[in-house]
Amino acid sequence: MKCNFHTHSTYCDGKEPVGDFVRKANELHYDELGFSSHAPVPFENEFGIREEMIPDYTQEIDNLKLQQKTLQLFYGLECDFIPGMTKPFSYYQEHFNLDYIIGGVHLVRPLNDDRIWFIDGSKREIYDTGLQQLFDMDVQKAVTRFWEQSFEMIETERFDIIAHFDKIKMHNQKRYFTEEETWYKKLVDHCIELIKRKGLIVEINTRGIYKGRCPDFYPSDYALDQISKLGIPMIISTDCHKSEELALGYEDALKKLKDFNVKYLMYLKDKKWEEFSIQ
């Protein structure tokens, strides 16, 4: 099987309408394609779907489902978790009957502070400015806050897939910390333990590599090794924003997973996750 559940269209910050992705998925002989618009956040932005547009989003995908012969289509949301700011993920599930939810941290909120640190996007200087202004260049404090926010999301929200597990490394580029440091590994280990306990799916995300923003997949090899040993379920995500990105890095990710002895990936059937063999 070939599946992608992390897809962004023009309903959020994607660059093409949903129909373009469906046509491309059929060309590539995908079995399942899931759309995952960024959920609304409570401030002005250019990346999230507007809540009033979610019914149009789900209806358009439902209409496209009727035209498919072999490709299965699904819709979900990629929900940002910002403590004290964002709506519970269950709100979107209950109001819009989603097939699945991806949970992620793109915006880090320091303790006792209403400002947020944007760790994603194409501009490294935004990452650096936030590190300076919100954390006074205390890198361990800043990075720990990212992981603490991830812990809280896992422990308090209901969702299916954790997005780009170690996104915090993207703009670091080994300038401020390394992933070999003991304090960092302890945070990674704890997050993996929580994921296992909650029964979440981890994606291997290819976007950092094909956009030239990160030399490695999310997650890195250290985390991937632990995830594999614990038998945590996985999917491959290209996190595409253009239809031409739909398969970028897919085969490389598949090879990486096999190298780490991952034997199965997950797919959706009747709103339940099931596994298929990749060996």
TILO-274669 format. One line per field, with one value per residue (C-alpha): residue number from 1; residue in three letters; x negated, y negated, z negated. Coordinates in nm, 2 decimals. Each point is the difference from the previous one (the first is absolute). Layout:
N
num <- [NUM  ...]
residu <- [ALA  ...]
px <- [X  ...]
py <- [Y  ...]
pz <- [Z  ...]
// end
This chain:
279
num <- [1  2  3  4  5  6  7  8  9  10  11  12  13  14  15  16  17  18  19  20  21  22  23  24  25  26  27  28  29  30  31  32  33  34  35  36  37  38  39  40  41  42  43  44  45  46  47  48  49  50  51  52  53  54  55  56  57  58  59  60  61  62  63  64  65  66  67  68  69  70  71  72  73  74  75  76  77  78  79  80  81  82  83  84  85  86  87  88  89  90  91  92  93  94  95  96  97  98  99  100  101  102  103  104  105  106  107  108  109  110  111  112  113  114  115  116  117  118  119  120  121  122  123  124  125  126  127  128  129  130  131  132  133  134  135  136  137  138  139  140  141  142  143  144  145  146  147  148  149  150  151  152  153  154  155  156  157  158  159  160  161  162  163  164  165  166  167  168  169  170  171  172  173  174  175  176  177  178  179  180  181  182  183  184  185  186  187  188  189  190  191  192  193  194  195  196  197  198  199  200  201  202  203  204  205  206  207  208  209  210  211  212  213  214  215  216  217  218  219  220  221  222  223  224  225  226  227  228  229  230  231  232  233  234  235  236  237  238  239  240  241  242  243  244  245  246  247  248  249  250  251  252  253  254  255  256  257  258  259  260  261  262  263  264  265  266  267  268  269  270  271  272  273  274  275  276  277  278  279]
residu <- [MET  LYS  CYS  ASN  PHE  HIS  THR  HIS  SER  THR  TYR  CYS  ASP  GLY  LYS  GLU  PRO  VAL  GLY  ASP  PHE  VAL  ARG  LYS  ALA  ASN  GLU  LEU  HIS  TYR  ASP  GLU  LEU  GLY  PHE  SER  SER  HIS  ALA  PRO  VAL  PRO  PHE  GLU  ASN  GLU  PHE  GLY  ILE  ARG  GLU  GLU  MET  ILE  PRO  ASP  TYR  THR  GLN  GLU  ILE  ASP  ASN  LEU  LYS  LEU  GLN  GLN  LYS  THR  LEU  GLN  LEU  PHE  TYR  GLY  LEU  GLU  CYS  ASP  PHE  ILE  PRO  GLY  MET  THR  LYS  PRO  PHE  SER  TYR  TYR  GLN  GLU  HIS  PHE  ASN  LEU  ASP  TYR  ILE  ILE  GLY  GLY  VAL  HIS  LEU  VAL  ARG  PRO  LEU  ASN  ASP  ASP  ARG  ILE  TRP  PHE  ILE  ASP  GLY  SER  LYS  ARG  GLU  ILE  TYR  ASP  THR  GLY  LEU  GLN  GLN  LEU  PHE  ASP  MET  ASP  VAL  GLN  LYS  ALA  VAL  THR  ARG  PHE  TRP  GLU  GLN  SER  PHE  GLU  MET  ILE  GLU  THR  GLU  ARG  PHE  ASP  ILE  ILE  ALA  HIS  PHE  ASP  LYS  ILE  LYS  MET  HIS  ASN  GLN  LYS  ARG  TYR  PHE  THR  GLU  GLU  GLU  THR  TRP  TYR  LYS  LYS  LEU  VAL  ASP  HIS  CYS  ILE  GLU  LEU  ILE  LYS  ARG  LYS  GLY  LEU  ILE  VAL  GLU  ILE  ASN  THR  ARG  GLY  ILE  TYR  LYS  GLY  ARG  CYS  PRO  ASP  PHE  TYR  PRO  SER  ASP  TYR  ALA  LEU  ASP  GLN  ILE  SER  LYS  LEU  GLY  ILE  PRO  MET  ILE  ILE  SER  THR  ASP  CYS  HIS  LYS  SER  GLU  GLU  LEU  ALA  LEU  GLY  TYR  GLU  ASP  ALA  LEU  LYS  LYS  LEU  LYS  ASP  PHE  ASN  VAL  LYS  TYR  LEU  MET  TYR  LEU  LYS  ASP  LYS  LYS  TRP  GLU  GLU  PHE  SER  ILE  GLN]
px <- [0.00  -0.10  0.15  -0.04  0.20  -0.18  0.11  0.06  0.22  0.11  0.25  -0.30  -0.36  -0.02  -0.05  0.25  0.37  0.09  0.08  -0.35  -0.13  0.26  -0.10  -0.37  0.08  0.18  -0.30  -0.23  0.23  0.05  0.25  0.09  -0.02  0.08  0.03  -0.11  0.06  -0.15  0.27  0.10  -0.20  0.13  -0.20  -0.04  -0.21  -0.05  -0.04  0.32  0.34  0.27  0.26  0.29  -0.18  -0.03  0.35  -0.10  -0.33  0.16  0.28  -0.24  -0.19  0.32  0.10  -0.34  0.03  0.30  -0.21  -0.28  -0.03  -0.30  -0.13  0.14  0.03  0.01  0.01  -0.15  -0.16  -0.36  0.08  -0.25  -0.04  -0.07  0.08  0.28  0.06  0.12  0.33  0.00  -0.06  0.32  0.20  -0.08  0.06  0.34  0.11  -0.13  -0.01  -0.37  -0.16  -0.31  -0.20  -0.37  -0.14  -0.30  -0.20  -0.11  0.04  -0.16  0.14  -0.24  0.13  0.20  -0.03  0.26  -0.26  -0.08  -0.32  0.06  -0.24  0.12  0.01  -0.27  -0.17  -0.27  -0.03  0.35  -0.11  -0.32  0.20  0.24  -0.28  -0.16  0.32  0.19  -0.27  -0.30  -0.20  0.04  0.01  0.06  0.29  0.15  -0.03  0.12  0.31  0.07  -0.02  0.21  0.27  -0.01  0.03  0.30  0.17  -0.05  0.13  0.31  0.12  0.17  -0.16  -0.15  -0.33  -0.28  -0.14  -0.38  -0.10  -0.32  0.08  -0.20  -0.32  0.08  -0.13  -0.26  -0.23  -0.23  -0.08  0.14  0.03  -0.07  0.23  -0.27  0.02  0.12  0.27  0.14  0.01  0.19  0.27  0.03  0.02  0.27  0.21  -0.03  0.11  0.31  0.08  -0.03  0.23  0.26  -0.01  -0.07  -0.14  -0.33  -0.06  -0.34  0.02  -0.19  0.06  -0.31  -0.22  0.16  0.05  -0.37  0.07  -0.12  -0.25  0.20  0.35  0.22  -0.06  -0.38  -0.17  -0.04  0.38  0.09  -0.20  0.19  0.33  -0.07  -0.12  0.32  0.22  0.17  0.21  -0.12  0.10  -0.20  0.10  -0.12  0.17  0.07  0.12  -0.02  0.11  -0.35  -0.12  0.24  -0.26  -0.32  -0.22  0.26  -0.23  -0.30  0.22  0.12  -0.36  -0.09  0.28  -0.10  -0.36  0.13  0.20  0.34  0.23  0.34  0.16  0.35  0.30  0.36  0.30  0.34  -0.16  -0.22  -0.38  -0.12  -0.35  -0.15  -0.33  -0.29  -0.25]
py <- [0.00  -0.36  -0.27  -0.36  -0.16  -0.33  -0.22  -0.38  -0.16  -0.36  0.04  -0.08  -0.08  0.25  -0.13  0.20  0.11  0.34  0.13  -0.05  0.23  0.26  0.00  0.04  0.28  0.19  -0.05  0.13  0.30  -0.09  0.21  -0.26  -0.38  -0.20  -0.38  -0.17  -0.38  -0.20  -0.05  -0.35  -0.19  -0.30  -0.27  -0.14  0.23  0.11  0.38  0.13  0.08  -0.23  0.19  -0.11  0.16  0.34  0.12  -0.10  0.19  0.32  -0.02  -0.05  0.31  0.20  -0.10  0.11  0.33  0.09  -0.04  0.24  0.35  0.12  -0.30  -0.03  -0.36  -0.13  -0.33  -0.11  -0.30  -0.07  -0.16  -0.23  0.04  -0.33  0.02  -0.23  -0.12  0.26  0.19  0.37  0.23  0.18  -0.31  0.05  0.37  -0.05  -0.29  0.12  0.38  0.02  0.32  -0.07  -0.27  -0.08  -0.18  -0.22  -0.28  -0.28  -0.28  0.01  -0.20  -0.08  0.05  -0.29  -0.19  -0.07  -0.03  0.29  0.13  0.11  0.28  0.09  -0.17  -0.09  -0.28  0.11  -0.36  0.02  0.30  -0.18  -0.32  0.20  0.18  -0.34  -0.19  0.27  0.21  -0.23  0.25  0.27  0.28  0.28  -0.18  -0.08  0.35  0.16  -0.22  0.14  0.36  -0.09  -0.14  0.32  0.20  -0.20  0.05  0.37  0.03  -0.23  0.02  0.27  0.05  0.27  -0.11  -0.21  -0.24  -0.04  0.14  -0.21  -0.31  -0.21  0.12  -0.15  -0.36  0.10  0.16  0.11  -0.37  -0.02  0.36  0.35  0.30  0.20  -0.20  0.20  -0.26  0.00  0.38  0.02  -0.23  0.21  0.33  -0.14  -0.11  0.34  0.17  -0.23  0.08  0.37  -0.03  -0.20  0.23  -0.27  0.03  -0.16  -0.13  0.00  -0.34  -0.07  -0.38  -0.13  0.19  -0.08  -0.37  -0.02  -0.11  0.31  0.27  0.27  0.14  -0.08  0.20  0.03  0.34  0.01  -0.05  0.23  0.28  -0.03  -0.03  0.32  0.20  -0.09  0.10  -0.34  -0.02  -0.23  -0.16  -0.18  -0.36  -0.24  -0.29  -0.13  -0.35  0.05  0.30  0.05  0.06  0.29  0.27  -0.19  0.20  0.28  0.28  -0.13  0.00  0.36  0.11  -0.17  0.17  0.34  -0.07  -0.05  0.32  -0.16  0.27  -0.17  -0.33  -0.12  -0.06  -0.11  0.23  -0.10  -0.26  0.26  0.03  0.33  0.11  0.13  0.16  -0.18  0.29]
pz <- [0.00  0.05  -0.23  -0.11  -0.27  -0.04  0.29  0.00  0.27  0.06  -0.28  -0.22  0.10  0.29  0.35  0.20  -0.03  -0.13  0.35  0.12  -0.28  0.08  0.37  -0.10  -0.25  0.28  0.23  -0.26  -0.08  -0.36  -0.19  -0.27  -0.01  -0.31  -0.02  -0.32  0.01  -0.28  -0.26  -0.10  -0.26  -0.21  0.18  0.34  0.23  0.35  -0.06  -0.17  0.15  -0.11  -0.21  0.21  0.30  -0.15  0.12  0.36  -0.05  -0.11  0.25  0.30  -0.11  -0.05  0.36  0.14  -0.18  0.22  0.31  -0.10  0.12  -0.22  -0.19  -0.35  -0.13  -0.35  -0.18  -0.33  -0.15  -0.12  -0.34  -0.17  -0.37  -0.18  -0.37  -0.11  0.35  0.24  -0.01  -0.11  0.29  -0.09  0.09  0.37  -0.01  -0.16  0.23  0.33  -0.02  0.11  0.11  -0.20  -0.18  0.02  -0.30  0.02  -0.16  0.23  -0.25  -0.34  -0.28  -0.29  -0.35  -0.13  0.32  0.28  0.27  0.22  0.17  0.36  0.06  0.35  0.34  0.25  -0.18  -0.25  -0.13  -0.15  -0.20  -0.11  -0.10  -0.21  -0.17  -0.09  -0.10  -0.18  -0.15  -0.01  0.20  -0.27  0.25  -0.24  -0.16  0.34  0.14  -0.33  0.03  0.35  -0.14  -0.31  0.23  0.20  -0.32  -0.11  0.34  -0.01  -0.36  0.04  0.36  0.21  0.33  0.23  0.14  -0.14  0.26  0.08  -0.34  -0.04  0.20  -0.25  0.17  0.34  -0.03  -0.26  0.26  -0.28  -0.08  -0.35  -0.12  0.12  -0.01  -0.17  -0.32  -0.30  -0.11  0.35  0.03  -0.33  0.14  0.31  -0.20  -0.22  0.30  0.16  -0.33  0.00  0.36  -0.07  -0.30  0.19  0.30  0.25  0.36  0.08  0.35  0.18  0.16  0.32  0.04  -0.17  0.24  0.33  -0.10  -0.09  -0.35  -0.19  0.09  -0.17  -0.02  -0.30  -0.21  -0.01  -0.01  -0.38  -0.05  0.29  -0.16  -0.33  0.18  0.20  -0.30  -0.18  0.29  0.02  0.32  0.28  0.33  0.27  0.05  0.27  -0.17  0.35  0.09  0.38  0.19  0.14  -0.35  -0.07  0.04  -0.07  -0.24  -0.02  0.13  -0.21  -0.31  0.08  0.03  -0.33  -0.18  0.13  -0.11  -0.35  0.01  0.03  0.15  0.02  0.09  -0.08  0.22  -0.07  0.04  -0.13  -0.23  -0.16  0.05  0.13  0.10  0.33  0.05  0.17  -0.02]
// end
